[in-house]
Amino acid sequence: MSPLVFHPIYSQLELPIRHRFPIEKYQGIHDRLCELQIPESRFIAPTPMTEKQLCQVYNPLYVKQLVSGTLDPKAMRRIGFPWSEQLIRRSLTAVGGTVLTAQLALEQGKALNLTGGYHHAFANYGSGFCLFNDLYLAALSMLQTKGVDKVLIFDCDVHQGDGTAKLAANNSQVYTVSIHGEKNFPARKQVSDLDFNLAKGTEDLEYLETVDQALNLALNTFGPDAVIYDAGVDIHINDDLGHLNITTDGVYQRDKLVFDICAQKGLPIAAVIGGGYQRDIKALVEVHLQLYRAAGIVA
């Protein structure tokens, strides 16, 4: 059975009224899976990343100031969250969850985190609700495993994985692919190894053809030993920030396509849920749930 990584702290963050980020969705996914007969014992709790671990990859001054609450207010506004000790605890645990998911995927072939996809975080600053880039950290952790020499980060969030692209730009062992809305955040895109820009209003057929083409091209070009998959659902037709017209079935077909191709190639895959910004949390959870359906976790 594919491991599921979760901690209640994923959703335990007080935010201002009407804040744009749907922090409740993580607990909502967990609860929905439990309603579908996934036992509580199936969920594995991660250990938070430490400041020392983060400083091995990211700018030590940025890490220290962010963790201690002394980061410049302008830099905090760029992240998009008000600073609190709970924000830091929650973020360190979430990042630790993705790293754990990556290790479990190597051991068992497939693993899923109930959060993750903080791809707008750079080495020395955060952005777009992302404090620390969990995808890049997870890739580096995979590379510490014998027999893993190359890792693909396959990012299907509607927003370009700009932080990931920049972090991996000079690392030949980490290959980045981003399939995203052309006219969406961030305004200034970075250069991934492969970028696929989608027009506003893109629908299922064109989208799925792009995902198929992108993944096969990446696998054939780079020949990775493992895959990290950012399954953002902000591509959904009802998403407040996405501007694409992908149906719920389209989300399911995308996720199934990615899992099936990786299985055919014998590649371990670690999946995170990425973005999704419907204000209707119940509806949003149902779209995120397609990842777990595609993975065979629930019917």
Buried (B, 14 or more C-beta within 10 A) or exposed (E): EBBBBBBEBBBBBEBEEEBEBBBBBBBBBBEBBEEEEBEEEBBBEBEBBEBEBBBEBBBBEBBBBBBEEEBEEEBBEBBBBBBEEEBBBBBBBBBBBBBBBBBBBBEEBBBBBBBBBBBBBBBEBBBBBBBBBBBBBBBBBBBEBEEBBBBBBBBBBBBBBBBBBBBBEEBEBBBBBBBBBBEBBBEEBBEBBBBBBBEEEBEBEBBBEBBBEBBEEBBEEBEBBBBBBBBBBBBBBBBBBBBBBBBBEBBBBBBBBBBEBBEEBEBBBBBBBBBBBBEEBEEBBBBBBBBBBBBEBBE
